[in-house]
Amino acid sequence: MSGRASSWASPFRVGVVMPVIVFAASLLAGTREAVAHPRHEALAEAEWNRATGKLEVSLRLRPEDLEQALTRMLRSGHVNLDSTADVDRHLLMYLKPRFVIRKGDERMDLTWVGKEVDLRHVWIYFEVDLPHDPTACQVSFTMLMDLLPDQVNTLNLRDGEKRWSHRFSLDQPVVSLIRNPEPAGQTDE
């Protein structure tokens, strides 16, 4: 070997290649961590429409989690949100006991509007009859908690300029729909 450094050990290659190797290794380690501990959460955005007396809800879930929950509920072959017959009816059957709004002993009616499915999310759209001021209502939002014990669901509510946010888990599956209304931008968790 001559007095020159080998091509691998040259300062340029060490200065460029080693950081790339370290970066790639950190990406792989991070990917493994993300796969080992996926985040289980659902997001519902709801707006109370005073004119119609309805709470208009958009619910976002991961398609693979919802397909697994429907498959378990139906106790049949794998449910596919794009191709399974009557999937909207099955979604409504799964949704109704897991998104419940009550005013006293009265359970508010839920009406299916539709859904959108893409690779990352499924959006479910529905309305809940709320003809009166919703401040005395309780909401239970337990979507996917029967399947995923670490599931955390968030409900963002809007009534005109007022906004609130509530989090639901197995430890707290029911909360008051609206507590102490705050100005826009404030949250009540």
Rosetta blueprint (number, residue, H / E / L):
1 M L
2 S L
3 G L
4 R L
5 A L
6 S L
7 S L
8 W L
9 A L
10 S L
11 P H
12 F H
13 R H
14 V H
15 G H
16 V H
17 V H
18 M H
19 P H
20 V H
21 I H
22 V H
23 F H
24 A H
25 A H
26 S H
27 L H
28 L H
29 A H
30 G H
31 T H
32 R H
33 E H
34 A H
35 V H
36 A H
37 H L
38 P L
39 R L
40 H L
41 E E
42 A E
43 L E
44 A E
45 E E
46 A E
47 E E
48 W E
49 N E
50 R L
51 A L
52 T L
53 G L
54 K E
55 L E
56 E E
57 V E
58 S E
59 L E
60 R E
61 L E
62 R L
63 P H
64 E H
65 D H
66 L H
67 E H
68 Q H
69 A H
70 L H
71 T H
72 R H
73 M H
74 L H
75 R L
76 S L
77 G L
78 H L
79 V L
80 N L
81 L L
82 D L
83 S L
84 T L
85 A L
86 D L
87 V H
88 D H
89 R H
90 H H
91 L H
92 L H
93 M H
94 Y H
95 L H
96 K L
97 P L
98 R L
99 F E
100 V E
101 I E
102 R E
103 K E
104 G L
105 D L
106 E E
107 R E
108 M L
109 D L
110 L E
111 T E
112 W E
113 V E
114 G E
115 K E
116 E E
117 V E
118 D L
119 L L
120 R L
121 H L
122 V E
123 W E
124 I E
125 Y E
126 F E
127 E E
128 V E
129 D E
130 L L
131 P L
132 H L
133 D L
134 P H
135 T H
136 A H
137 C E
138 Q E
139 V E
140 S E
141 F E
142 T L
143 M L
144 L L
145 M L
146 D L
147 L L
148 L L
149 P L
150 D L
151 Q L
152 V E
153 N E
154 T E
155 L E
156 N E
157 L E
158 R E
159 D E
160 G L
161 E L
162 K E
163 R E
164 W E
165 S E
166 H E
167 R E
168 F E
169 S L
170 L L
171 D L
172 Q L
173 P L
174 V E
175 V E
176 S E
177 L L
178 I L
179 R L
180 N L
181 P L
182 E L
183 P L
184 A L
185 G L
186 Q L
187 T L
188 D L
189 E L
